[in-house]
Amino acid sequence: MKTLKSIYWLALTAALALAACSKEDPAPTPEPNPEPEPEQTEIVIEQTEYTLDADEERTATVAFTATADWTLSVAYDDAESSADWLTVTPTSGTAGEQTVELSAARNFRASARTAYADIACGKQSVRLTVTQTAASDATDFTAQFDPDFAKELQKQGIIADAGNITPEDMEKIAAITSLDVSGTEDAPGALTSLQGIEYFESLTDLECEYNRLTSLDVSANTKLWLLSCSNNSLKTLNVSANSELITLHCEENQLTELDVSTNTKLSYLSGNDNQLTSLDISANSELTYLYCYDNQLSSLDVSANPELIIIWGSNNSLTELDVSANTKLTHLYCERNLLTELDVSRNTELTDLICFNNQLTELDVRANTKLSDLSCSNNKLTELDVRANTELVTFDCSDNSLTELDVSANTKLAWYFYCNGNQLTELDVSNCTALEELYCHDNQLTSLDVSRNTALTNLVCYSNQLTELDVSQNTMLTSLRCHYNQLTTLDVSRNTALTQLYCSYNPGDGVSSFPITAWFDNDTKPDNLEIDREQWTYDGKSITIDFRKAE
């Protein structure tokens, strides 16, 4: 019994010890999850070899899928291919389905050539092999050019022999970026065709004005940024393929239409002296210079052209012209149209405003304080305020219905001031001391003081009601026209520079003579002095000029 108890206690002790050990042992560490494998960057592409023709089918489209950003570069298999005959677009992109356009220049060689386009995406690279076939042995390059055009190319040293154009010539032609085959106004060129211009694939600048061209195909010259084909006989001109055009001169042709809707980079457009009946420039938001005068335009919308600096739309049939969106305008020429109104209140940068020969009944130029040249003659204006236009140098408001005109603030008037053909009863030009030409004829002036206008060379004041005229301070006068007034006498003794003197149809002494004091007398009249007439009838009396030499 004692033995059994001992065994019991030994077993109990062992069990307790084992339990204690189990509590002190740490929990087993779980096995770590395996790190995910990095996603494989790759390009998925089915076709890697392309063959392009030497002349006709010279483009191809590459389709592939990239899992990340990618780039593309081109390499050539020989040193002779340094001219970069293969163009790829685009040369980089992002993940996803992609397309790249391959385009080859013409191959004029008798052998094929190869280029490689390497697409890199992450660590993976795929090489495309692009082979261009050789030129046909049967190709007659000489026959592709107008003979006279070829002779001009030979004259300029572009080709060696106009009668035998070689593959080497063609490669040289394909690389040329600028070509000028123009004549001049005094010596026009004789070119009637530019056949062969399509081979000038690298051209950015083509000038062919003053020739006899009746047609011009520049559809293959897609890199052109300047095209000047003015002064020819073109009846049509297609520039839809020339999306890089910045400057287009096509004036003085016979164009009846001109589509520039694809030329969105156009900055300079000169299409004047044609037969255009409409002109849509809504797509040309970068246009800064527009010359479309001497056409047959009945409307002109410039609302989409906020960059315009110059608009020259003279001599058309415009009935309205809204320039409110053209706040950068410095020059606006819209004369000889049918405009009944013209709002230039937002065109505060204007320096030149030429709007004569319209049907304007009012013109507000108070906001145009930078104006230096204002010509608004031959309209229907009854009033005109130019007091804010202190920068005016030339001013023509003739042939309107103005009854008064204040030019006291226009002290910079210098070259000319024309206010003739109005209904002015007085005119103060005393502050216009730099004025060289004053035309104030056909008004109702009873007096005219030009004593401070010492720079005057031309004074035209006929058909007024002047009873006296003092030109003693105007010693630079070369022309004086004061006929059809009420003058009884005239003193030009100090005006020795005169070469023209019109003073007829004044009353003179009312009996028989019109006494003129001069630096000569009747027997010593200068040979270079033009006198309109020396005798006339006034109020039934025969009046004769009597030149009396000043003492």
Long-range contacts (C-beta under 8 A, 24 or more apart in sequence): 39-67, 40-67, 41-67, 41-68, 41-121, 41-122, 41-123, 41-124, 42-66, 42-67, 42-121, 42-122, 42-124, 43-67, 43-70, 43-119, 43-121, 43-124, 43-126, 45-119, 45-126, 48-126, 48-127, 48-128, 48-129, 49-128, 49-129, 49-131, 50-102, 50-128, 50-129, 50-130, 50-131, 51-130, 51-131, 51-132, 51-133, 52-102, 52-104, 52-130, 52-131, 52-132, 52-133, 53-132, 53-133, 54-106, 54-107, 54-108, 54-132, 54-133, 54-134, 54-135, 54-136, 55-106, 55-107, 55-135, 55-136, 55-139, 58-103, 58-104, 58-105, 58-106, 58-132, 59-101, 59-102, 59-103, 59-104, 60-101, 60-102, 60-130, 61-99, 61-100, 61-101, 61-102, 62-99, 62-100, 62-101, 62-102, 62-117, 62-128, 63-97, 63-98, 63-99, 64-97, 64-98, 64-100, 64-119, 64-126, 65-96, 65-97, 65-98, 66-93, 66-94, 66-95, 66-96, 66-98, 66-119, 66-121, 67-95, 67-121, 67-122, 68-94, 68-95, 68-121, 68-122, 69-93, 69-94, 69-95, 69-121, 70-94, 70-98, 70-119, 70-120, 70-121, 71-119, 71-120, 72-100, 72-117, 72-118, 72-119, 72-120, 73-117, 73-118, 73-120, 74-115, 74-116, 74-117, 74-118, 75-115, 75-116, 75-118, 76-113, 76-114, 76-115, 76-116, 77-113, 77-114, 77-115, 77-116, 78-113, 81-113, 81-115, 83-171, 83-175, 85-113, 85-115, 85-132, 86-115, 86-117, 86-130, 86-132, 88-117, 102-130, 104-130, 104-132, 105-174, 105-201, 106-135, 106-170, 106-174, 106-199, 106-201, 107-132, 107-133, 107-134, 107-135, 108-135, 108-141, 108-167, 108-168, 108-170, 108-171, 108-174, 109-134, 109-135, 109-167, 109-171, 110-134, 110-135, 110-137, 110-167, 135-167, 141-165, 141-166, 141-167, 141-169, 141-170, 144-195, 144-196, 144-199, 145-195, 145-196, 146-191, 146-192, 146-193, 146-194, 146-195, 146-196, 148-190, 148-191, 148-192, 148-193, 149-181, 149-191, 149-193, 149-194, 149-195, 149-196, 149-197, 150-196, 152-181, 152-191, 156-181, 170-199, 173-199, 173-200, 174-199, 174-200, 174-201, 174-202, 175-202, 176-200, 176-202, 176-203, 177-202, 177-203, 177-204, 177-205, 177-223, 178-203, 178-204, 178-205, 179-203, 179-205, 179-206, 179-207, 180-205, 180-207, 180-208, 181-207, 181-208, 181-211, 182-207, 182-208, 182-209, 182-210, 182-211, 182-228, 183-209, 183-210, 183-211, 184-210, 185-210, 185-231, 188-212, 188-231, 197-221, 204-244, 208-232, 209-249, 218-242, 225-265, 229-253, 230-270, 239-263, 250-274, 251-291, 260-284, 267-307, 271-295, 272-312, 281-305, 292-316, 293-333, 302-326, 313-337, 314-354, 323-347, 334-358, 335-375, 344-368, 351-391, 355-379, 356-396, 365-389, 372-412, 376-400, 377-418, 377-421, 386-410, 395-419, 397-422, 398-422, 398-439, 407-431, 407-432, 414-455, 419-443, 420-460, 429-453, 440-464, 441-481, 450-474, 457-497, 461-485, 462-502, 471-495, 481-532, 482-506, 483-532, 487-514, 489-514, 489-515, 489-516, 489-517, 490-514, 490-515, 490-516, 490-517, 491-516, 491-517, 491-550, 492-516, 492-517, 492-518, 492-519, 493-517, 493-518, 493-519, 493-549, 493-550, 494-519, 498-529, 499-528, 499-529, 499-530, 500-529, 500-530, 501-529, 501-530, 501-531, 501-532, 502-531, 502-532, 503-531, 503-532, 503-545, 504-532, 504-533, 504-536, 505-536, 505-538, 506-538, 506-543, 507-538, 507-539, 507-543, 508-538, 508-543, 510-538, 510-539, 510-541, 511-541, 512-541, 512-542, 512-543, 512-544, 513-543, 513-544, 513-545, 513-546, 514-543, 514-544, 514-545, 514-546, 515-546, 515-548, 516-545, 516-546, 516-547, 516-548, 517-548, 517-549, 517-550, 518-547, 518-548, 518-549, 518-550, 519-549, 519-550, 520-547, 520-549, 521-547, 521-548, 521-549, 522-546, 522-547, 524-549
